[in-house]
Amino acid sequence: MFRWMIASSLQFRLVMLGIAAALIAFGTERLYRMPVDVFPEFAAPVVEVQTEAIGLSAREVESLITLNLEELLSGVPWLESIRSKSVTGLSSIVMTFKRGTDIVKARQMIQERLTLAYTLPNVATPPVILQPLSATSRFMMVAISSDKVEPTELSLLARWTIKPKLLGVPGVANVAIWGQRLRQLQVHIDPQRLRDARVLQDDVIAAAGDALWVSPLTFLKGSAPGTGGWIDNSNQRLGVHHQMPINSPEDMAKVVLGAQHLLMTGKTMALGDVTELTFAHPPLIGDAFVNNGSGLMLVIEKFPAANTLEVTRGVEQALAELKRGLPGVKVDSTVFRLASYIEDSIANLAYALAAAALLVVAVIGVLLYSWRTALIAAIAIPLSLLAALLALQLGGATLNSMIMAGLIVALGVVIDDAVIDTEKIMRRLEVRNDGSDASIAGIIFQTTLETRSASVYAMAIVMLAVTPIFFMGGVSGAFFEPLALAYLLAVAASMLVALTVTPVLSLMLLGKGGRSAGEPPLLARLSGLYEDVLRRALAARRKLFVAAAVAVVGGIALWPFLGQSLLPALKERELLVNWTTAPGTSYAETYRITSRVSRELKTIPGVRNVGAHVGRAVTGDQVVGINSSQIWVSIDPAADYDKTLAAVRETIEGYPGSERSMHTYLRDKVSEVLTGTGTAIVVRLFGPKRDVLRQMAEEVTAALAGIRGIADLRAEDQVEEPHVQVKVDLDAAGKAGVKPGDVRRASATIFSGLTVGFLFEEQKIYDVVVWGAPETRNSLTNLRDLWVGKSDRQNVRLGDVAEVRIIPTPTVLKHESIAPYVDVVANVAGRDL
């Protein structure tokens, strides 16, 4: 086959050159279209199901939601692992599937199982299957703030204008909004005021819910508003349309209560007579610190294999279009921008490759003393690499750091193939010039055949040596398979170019005449030095063998002391600081501390930008409480990286009493895929009893504390926060004529709020919520003195029928395969992993 390939190439040399030129042009054009990312998609297929249940504690979320869904989803086909987190107000279940699983089919199977989730409490929203995400997930964070637009109005703009626009950008999978303050029409009730007016909570709930077209409460008439219908006569049909008269708190205040005793006495009483109505926002589950103040943080995530650069340009174009219609709104897209790291890396790599190419061509030209051989190498080397990249692009690969590493590793083989053949052909042609009668084409054919016939065995050995990488499996396999594939394709392409294009170029350039016969001066001098060294080595071969043996033994002895890490140390300029205040810390205090740290970090020389978000967001990637936050620090490219990094670490260490850890974002994502957390080392303990797990976690923590290099050591989920427990005394409640459910519902309405319906206006939806007035829900005394209504329109004090006390409760409850577990986690500092 080699004979046919070489002979055909030489015979149809112009056709072969045309094919090579077309390959260079087409390959260059396709290279610009190739998706670009930092890493390959190293994560296995993952599907996350989130269920919001605002107001439920972590234990209630676990027992009422998470366990029910885990039992439904644990038997899904192709499932490899299932992990869950239950925090206050949210259940998150992450399912990891076997590699190669069709993510669409997996999502379909999960959706079919979720149709059976009818046992979830009504306070929970329907479970949401999040969109599939790239392994690096976040690729952009956008800060939105305004000094002129009111916060709830700014949130409406973000929710109903900005977010839909960004979701329409190809490649964008999810947009989570931190700091969202969606507008609600709130009906504030005071239990004492209702008692004085002989009005029950149920009367207010019924009046507010029945006044609306749509209510989620099935026991109200508003849950079935009916249709308008039409008037139909002999020659005309007229549709009947009902216009909603309620658009403001003032309108809702005019709605009449339907209490039975009012109807019997003929009196009328409106909502405004016994309640306060206003537009406001619900309790915050998260917030954002942007532009040295409050605002919104949009976290934008992308689909797997999406082109990071292309998606980023699409988002920036969409934001530029939106800015024209958002006067007074500041949009900052520099808080976190993964494309900046990729662009800087590409620029550095292009500079390094250009310099390396010039050096390679120059060295070849100087050593072989011929510009023609340098030109042949300058064409053959990039042609081989472009052919490999084209094959990867046609196969759907993403241009990333591992593929570039594979091509760089293969560069030695590619250069060798380009130089060896050309050098041997040139020497054979010199012999012919001295009197040989063989044709130039024949000499080139015979020389190429001899060289390639020997090289094919070397190529086969190299390919066999790389093949085990494809059987590694796991995250390591996903990382290194693109490297190995790029390497093999480059080696194969180099062999093909050496069999076809290199002989043609040699015929056209070297066959027309070249340098005079004789060895190049520099090469002759180097050959002389080498022969002298070789002669001495042969004379002292025993010493040489001993030295080689000592080197091998020394290398084996040093092997355990060599550092091991999946990733090299990347100088990412986007730092992530995870910050957690004491359990039970209020939103206001967490935000105060986070904003203070962020302001101080921004004053550090070399820090370009700082943004932070507190708590979590709906459909966000953070499953945490309100006492957790993340601070994003962007380092200026012109700054001293190590000095700035040390200053940032010193600053965050200056705040005692809080748990904090600093990572770079990409390394954090890799750790999260490997262990399920963002730390480098995880010891996971399983068991049904949490008190035993707590004790074992303390023992493991004590054992790890003495290891050099351990940093940020802690036992996760072993912290508890104070919680208010209300336990109904059944005897007292029975004498008073109230049921436990009556107590819970009365308390939930005052302290959590109850959505009774919705208002629709200009393609926006407002919740209508009955909630306790702010002054009636800020202390334990308010809870104990809460009046619980009875069927006879009398009231009983909650503290008389229930015990109210403060107890400790876990902040986060985690499961893996439905079994509870506790993690002892740590990072590494000053020592290799």
N, C-alpha and C positions, 0 to 999 in steps of 0.2 A: 504493500500500500504506500509505503514511503517513496518507493521509486516512482510510482504513478503521480503522487502529489508533487514531488520535486520536478519531474519532467513536464507535467502539465503546466506548472507555474512558469517554468522557463520558456515553454513553447508559446503560451498565451500571456506573455509578461505585461503587455499593455492592459489587457483585461484585468489581470491581477492587481496592477497598480490602481486601476479605476475602482476596483472593489475596496482596496485599502483606503483610498481617498474618501469613498462614500461611507465606509465604516467610521472614519475619523469624524466626518461631518455629522453623520446621523448620531454617532455615539456622544459627541459634544452636545448636540441639541437635546438628546434624551437625558443627558446628565443634568442639565439645568431643570428638567421637569421631574427629576427623581425626588421623592419625599425625603426630607432631611429631619433627623432627630438626634438627640444626644446618645441614647442607647437603643438597642433593639428591643422589641416587645418581649421582655424577659419574664413577665408575669404569666401565670397560667390563666385560662379564662375565669373571670370572676363576675358574679352577680350579687348585688347588694339590695336588700329589701329594708326599707325604713318605714316605721309606723310612728306617727306623731300622736302623743297622748298628753297634751299640756295639762299640768296639775297633778299627774300621778307621780308617786315616789318611785325610786329605782326598784324597790321590792315589789310594788304593785305592777310596774311595767313588766318585771320578770315573770310574775305569777299569772297575770291576766293576759299578756300579749306574747312575750318572747317564747315561753315554753309551749304555748299553743301553736305558734307558727313553726317552731323548731320541729315539733312532732309531725306537722304536715309536710315539711320540706325535707326532712332527713332522708327520705327514701327516693329522692329524685334520681333518675338514671344519670350515670357518668359522674356522680358527685364524689369528690375526693376528700373534702373536709368542709365542715360547717362551723363557723364561729359566730358568737353573738355578744353584743354589749347592751346592757340595760342601764340607762341613766335616767335622771329625773325628766320625765316628759318625752322620752324617745326610746324606741327599740330598734336596734340595727343588727341585721343578720347578714353575714358575708359568706357566700358559698363559693368554694373554689372547685373547679371541675378539672377533669383529666386533660392534659395537654392534647390539642388536636380536636377537642370537642367544638362543635358548631355552636357558637354563642347564641345564635338566634333560636336554635332548637332548645337549648337549655332554658332560655328565657320563656319560651312557649310552655315548656313543662312546668316551670315555676308558676306561671300565670294560671295554668289549669288547676294546680294545687291550691292556689290562693282563693279560688272561687268557693272553697270549702271553709274559709275562715269566717264563718258566721257566728262564732262564739266570742268574738272580740267585743269588749264593752263599747257602748255608744259614744263614750267620750273620746275614743280613738278614731282618727281619720282612717280611711281605707289604706291598706299597705301599698306602698309605692315602690316599683322596681326601678332603680336608678339606671340611667343609660350606661352602656359599657364604656369604660375609660381606658385611655392609654396608661402604660405602666408608670410614666412620669406624671400623669394626671394633670395637675395645674401647669398651664403654660403662660398665664397672664393674670395679673391682678390690677384692677382699675379702681382708683379712689374718686368718689364723687362727693362734692361738698358745695355749699352755697351760703352766702351771707344774706341773700335776699329771698330765697324760697324757704317756706316753712317746712320743718322736717317731715311731717306726714305727707305734704304735697310732693316733696322730693322723693319720698318712698313710692308714692303713686306713679311718678314719672319713671322711676327705675323698674317698678314691677310691671307696668302696663305699656311702657314705651321702649325703654332701653333694653330690657331683658329679651322681649320677643325679637327685636331687631338683631341682637347678637346671636340668639339661637338660630336665626336664619342664615348665619354665615356657614358655608360648608366646612365641616370638620369640627365645629363646636358641639360638644355633647351636653354640657350643663353649665348654668350660670347660677351660682349661689350668692345671695345678697346678705351680707352682715350689716347689722344696724338698721334693719328694715322696721319702719314704724307705720304699718298699714292703718289707714283711717277706719275707725269704727264709730257707729252711732251707739253710744253707751247710755243705758238707763241706770242711773245710780240710785240705789235704795238704801234707806236707813231703817234697820229693824225696829228701832224705838218709834220712829215716825209712823211706820206702818201699823204698829201696835196701837198707837194713839188713835189712828184713823179707822181701826178695826178692819184693816186690809191685810190679806195674806200675800206671801211671795207668789203663790200660785195665781192670784188675781192679776198681779203685775205681769207675770210671765204670759198668761193667757191673753191679756189685753195687747201687749206688745207683739206677740207672735201672730195673733189672729188679725192684726191690722195690716199685715204684709201679704204680698202675693205668694211668697215661698217661705216655708218654715221647715227646718229639719226635725222638729219635734212631732212625732207621729200622733201624740195624744191631743194635738191642737187642730182646730179647723183649718188653720193656715197651711197645714201639710198637704191639703187637697183643695187648692184654690178654685178649681174648675176652669172651664174655657168660656170665652165670650159668647160663642154661638153666632147666630145670625137671624135676621128678620127676613122671612121669605114670603112674598105675595105673588100674584098672578104674573107680574111682568118685571119684578126686580128682586134681587137678593142683596141685603145690607148686612155686612159683618158688624158685630158688636165688639168694641174695643174698650177696655177699662184703663183709664189713665191713673197711674199711681199718684195720689195727692201728697204723699209724704216724701220730702226731699231734705229736710233739715230737722234738728232737734226741736225747733219751735213747732213744726208740723206734728211731730210725734207727741209732743206735750198735750195736744188737743184731743188725743184718743181717749175715749171714755172707758172707765173700768166697768166690768160686768159682775161685780160682787153681788151675791144673792141678796144680802140685807139692803143694799142700795136700791136694787130693783123693787123690792117689796115695799120700801118706804117712799119710792118715787123720787129719791134724790139722785143727782148725777155728780160724779167725781172723775176728773181727768187724770192722766198720768202725771201731768205737770203739777197737780195739787199735792202729790205725795212722793214724788221722785224728782231728781235733778237729771236733765238730759243734756248731753254735750257730744261733740266730736272729739275723740281721743284715740290713742293707740293702745294695744294690749300690752301686758307685761313683756319685757324684753327677754328673749332667750340668748341674745348676742348683740354686740355693738362693734363699732369700728372707730379707730383713731386715725384720722387722715388730715393732712395739711395743718398739723398742729391743733386740731380740734375735732369735733364730732362730725360724722358724715356717714357715707355708705362705702362699703368695700365689696366690689364685685369680683368674685373668684371664678375664673373661666377655665373650664377643663375641656380636653379634646378627646375625640374618638381614637381607638387604636389605629396605628399606622398612618394617622393624618400627618400631613406635611406641616411641621411646626412653623416654618417661615411663611408658608402660604396662608395658613390659618391666621397667623399674627397680622399679616398684611390685610387680610379681609376684615379682622376685628378693628384694626386702626382706621380703615376706610369707612366702616360703619359708624364708628365714633365720630369721625370727621363730619359725616353727613348729619349725624344727630346734633352736633354742636350748633348748627345753624338755627335749629328750632328750640334750643335750650338757653335762652338768655339768662345771664346771672348764675349759671351753673358751671362750676369748675370740674374738669375731667382730667385726671392725672393717670396716665397709663405706664408710668415708670416705676411704680412700687415694686413690681416683679414682672420681668419680661424674659422668659427663657430663650427667646429668639436672639437676644443680645449676646448671650453666652455662645450660642451656635455661630452667630455672625463673626464674633471675635475669633472663635476657634478656626473657622473657615479662612479668615483673613491671615491668621498666623500660619495655618497649614499651607495655604497657597504661596505665601512668602518663602516658607521653608522648602517646599517642593521646587519652586522656581530656582532657588539658590542651589539646591541639590542637583537639579537637572543641568544647570550650567557647570557645576563642578564635575559631574560625571562625564559630560561631553568634553570638557577641557582636559580632564585626566586621560580619557581615552585617546584624544587627539595628540596629547603630548607623549604618552607612552608608546603609541603605535606610530607616531610621527606621520599622521595622514589625516587630513581634514575629511577625506571621503569616508573613512571608517567611522569617524565621529558623527558624520551626517547619517550614516546608516543606523547607528545606535540611537541617535536622536529621534529617528522615525520609528524604529522597531519597539523601543521601550514604551513610549506613550500609547502606541497602537495596541500592545498587549494589555496594558492596564485598562484602556478604553473598552476593549472587547470584553474583559471580565466585568466591568461595570455595566455594560450594556446587557449582558446575560443576567446579571443580578436585577437590573431594572425591569427587564421583561418578565422576570420571575416574581415581581411584586415586592422586592426587598426595599428596605429603607436605608438611605445613606446615613451611616452612624459611625461612632468612634470605633466600634469593633470591626466593621468592614474596612475602614481606613487602616486599622492596625494590621489586618490580614494582607492588604495590598502592600503595605510597607514591608512586612516580613517577607513577602514574595519578591520584593524588589531585587534582592540579591540573586535569585534564580533568573529573573527576567534579564538583568544586566549581563549575567554570565552567558545566557543563551545568545544575546545580541552580540557580545564581544568575541566569544570563542569561535563561532562560525566565521565571522568576518575576518578575524586574525588568521585562521587557518587557510581560508580562501586566498587571502592576500599573499601568504607565504607560498602557496602552491602556484599562484600566478607569477611570482618572482622566479620560481624554478623554470616555468615555461618561457619566460622572457629570456632566460639564459640559453635557450636552444631547444626546448621541448616542442614536439610537433602536435601535441594534444590541443583540441579546441578549447576556447575559454569556457563555453557552456558545459563541455564535458568535464573540465576540471572542477567547475563549481558544483555540478551535479554529483560527481564522485566524492568530493570533499564533504558536502552537506550530508550525503547518505552515510558516510563513515561516522561523522560526528553525531548525527541524530540517532543512528542505530545504537550507539553506546549510551547516549543521553537518555534514551527511553527507559533503560533499566533504572537509572538514577531517579527519573521522574516517578516511576512505579514505586520505588522504595519510599520516596518522600510522601507520596499519596497514601501509602499503607500506614506510614507512621502517624499521619494526621487523622486517619479514619476513626480511631477510638473516641475522638472528641464527639462524634455524632451519636455515641452511645452513653454519654455521661448522664443525660437526663437532668431534671430539676432546673433550678435557676442558673447554676453554673453551665449546664449544657446549653440553655437558652442564650446565655451570654456569649459563649465561645463558638457555637455552631456557625454564626455569621462570619466570624473570623476565619474559621477553617474553610468554609465554603468560598470565601473571597480568595483565600490563599490558593486553593485547588484550581479555581477558575483562572486565576492569573497565571499559574504554572502551565495549565493546559493551553491557554491562549498564547503564552510565550512559545511553547512547543510548536503550535500551529503556525505562528508568525515565522519562526525559524525555518520551518519546512517550505514556506510559500513566499513570503514577502522578502525575507533577507536574501535568498538566492537571486531574486529578480533585481533587487537594489545593487547587489554585488556585481551582477552581470552588467548593469547599466552604468555603474560608477567606477568600479575597479577594473572592468574589462576595457575601458577606454584609455587606460594608462594610469599610473599612480606614481608613487615615489620610486626612487632608484632602489636597486637591490641592496640588501644589507640590513643588519639589525638596527633598529632605532637607537640613537646614542644613549638616551636615558635608560631604556630597557636593557641595553648591553651593560651599562654600569651596574644596574640593580641585579642583573643576572650574575655578574661577577661576584658581587657581595654575597648573594645567596649561595653560590657554589662554594665560596670560602667557608661560610657558616656550616654548610652541609658536610664539607670535608672534615671539619673539626668535630662535628657531632658524631660522625661515623667512627672517628678515631677514639672517641670517649663514649662509646655507646652504653657501657655498663653504668657509668655515672648518669647518663641521660635516662636510662630505665629507672634507676633509683630515684632520681628527681621526679620523674613522672609518677612513680608509685607514691612518693611522699605527697605530691600535689593531690592525687586522687584520695588518699586517706585523709588529708587535711580538709578537702572539700566535703567528704562524708561526715567528718567530725563537726564541721561548721553548719551542716544542714539544719540541725534542730534550732540553731540560733538565728536562722534567717527569718525575716518577717514574712507573714502570709496575710494576704488581703485579696478579696475578690476584685476590688477596684484600686487603681493607683490614686495617689493624692492629687485630686483635681483642684485647681485654684479657682473655685467658683466664687463669684463676687456677690452672690445672693445668700446671705446668712439667715438662718431660721433659729429664733430663740423661743423655746417652749417655756411658758411661765405659768406656774400654778400657785395660787395663794392658799391659805389655810382652808380646809373644808368648812363650808357654811358661811364663807365670806360673801357679803352682799354684792350685788352688781355694781353699786356706786363705788364701793371701796376697791373692787377689782379693777374697775375702769380708771379710778384715780391713780392706782399704783402703775398700771400699764401705761397710761398716758405720761406719767412722770418719767418712767424709765425710757420711753420712746423719745421724749424731748431731750433727755440727757444724752442718749445715743446719737441724736442728730447733731449735737455740738462737737462730736469727735472729729478731728481733722481726718479727711479721707472718706468719711461717710457721705454718700450722695443723697440718699433718701431713706426714710423710715416710715413704715406703716404698720398698723397692728389691728388685730380683731380679737374680740373677747367672746367667750362662750361659743355658740354654734349658730348655724343658719339652716333653714329648711332646705333639704336635699343637699346639704353641705357634706364635706368629707371629714368633719370633726365631730366625733361623738363624745362630747364632754359636757361638764357642768358650767355654770356661770362663773366659777372661780378659776377657770382655765383660760389662757390667752396665748396668742402667737404674735411675736414681733418679728417683722421682716426688715432686714438691714441690707441696703444696697451699697457696695463699696465702689468708689470712683476708680475707673480703670487707670488713672494717672497716679493713684495713691500707692504708698508702700503697703503691699498686701499683708505681710506678716506683722508689721507694726500696728496697722489698723485692726487686725484680727485680735492681737493681744490687748489693745485698748478696749475693744468691745467686750472681751471676756472679763477684763478687770472691772469694767463698769457694772456688768450684771452680777458679778460676785460681790459688789458693794451693797446689795440689798438682802440682808439676812431675813430668815423667817419664811421664805418662799422657795419652792422647788423650781429650779431652772436648769436648762441644758441648752447647749448651742451646737447646731449642726449646719452643714451645707445641705441645700434642699435635695440634690440628686442622691447624695449618700443616704439621706433620711428616707427617701422613697425605696431605695434598694433594701435597707434594713427592714422597712415595713413589709416588703414582699417576703423577705426571708423568714421573719419572726412574727409578723403580725403587729409589731410595734415599731417605733422609730428609734430604737436603741440598738447598740452594737451587740450586746450580750443579753441573752434572756434564759433564765432557768424557770421552767414551767412546772408547777405542782398541781396535780389533779386529786380530787377527792370530794366525796359528798358532803362532808362536814366542814363548814367554813371556819369554825374555831380551831380545828386541827390544822387546816391549811394555814391559818394565821400563825400558829405556833411554829410550824415547819418553815414558813417563810422567814420568820425571825431568826431561826437557826441557820438557814442558808445565807441570809444577809450577814450574820456575824462571821460565818466561815469565809465569805468573799471579801470582807472588809480589809483583811490584812494583805491582800494581793497587790503588788506594786503595779501602778498604772490604772487601777480601777477608779473611775470617776462617776459621779451622779448615781451612786448606788442607792437603791430604794426598793421596797416591796410595793408593787402597784396593787391597788384595790384593797389595801389593808387600812386605809384611812376611812374614818367615819365622820359624819357631820350630824349636828343636832337636828332632830326632826320632831315635830309636834304630833303626838299620838292622841287620837280621840277614841275612847273605848266606852261604848254604851253599856250602862248597867241595866240588864233586862228586867230586873225586878222593879227598879225605879221607873223605867220607861213604861212598863206595863201598868203601874199604878197611875202614871200621868196620861196614859192613852196615846203614846207615840211609839212608832216603830224605829228600829235602827236605820232603815233606809230614809225615813223622814229627817232624821238628824243629819245624815250625810248630805242629802240633797240641799237642805237649808244652808249648811256650812259651805258646800261647794258653790252655791250661787253667790254668796257674799265674798268668799275668799278666792275663788277661781273664775267666776263668771259663767254665764250660760248663754250660748248663741241661740237666739229665738227666731232668727230669720235673716233675710238678705235684702239689700236695696241695690237696684241696677240703675246705673247712670253713665251714659257716654262710654259704653263698653267697659265700664269698671264695676266691680262688685264690692259693696261695703257690708260687713257683718253688723247685725244689730244684736247687742249684748246686754243682758241684764246682769248687773254687777254691784257689789257693795260700794258705797261711797268710800273714798280714800280714808277718811277718818274713822271708819268702822271696821277696818281690817289691818291695823298696824300693831296689834299687841295680843297677848294671850288673854288679857281681860276682855277684849272685844269678842274673842271666841267663846269664852265661858259665859258671857252675858248675852250671847245671841239668842233671840227668841225663835223658837221652833213652833210653827203653826200646827194646830190640830183641826180635825174635821168639824168640830163644834165652834170654830172660829176663835177659840181661845189659844193662848200661847203658853209655852213652858220654857223656862230658862235652860239652855243646853248644859250648863254646869250642874244642874240639879239631876240630870238623867245620864250624864256621861262623865268619865274621868278624863281630864286633859292634862297631859304631862309631856315633858321633853325627854326623848330617848335618842341614843346614837343609832345611826343606820348607815350602811355602806353607800358610798357615792357612785360606784360603778360595779355592776355585777356581770361577770364574764362567763361564757360557756364555750366549750369546744366539744363537738359531738354530744351536745346536751349535758355534758358533765361540767360542773363548776371547776374553775381553776384560778390560780393566783400566779402572777409573774414576779420574779425577782429580777430586776433589770439594772443594767449599768452601761456606761460608755467607757471608752479607753482614752487616756490622755498621757502623753509623754512616753508611750510604749506602743509597739506594734500589736495589732489585733491578734 
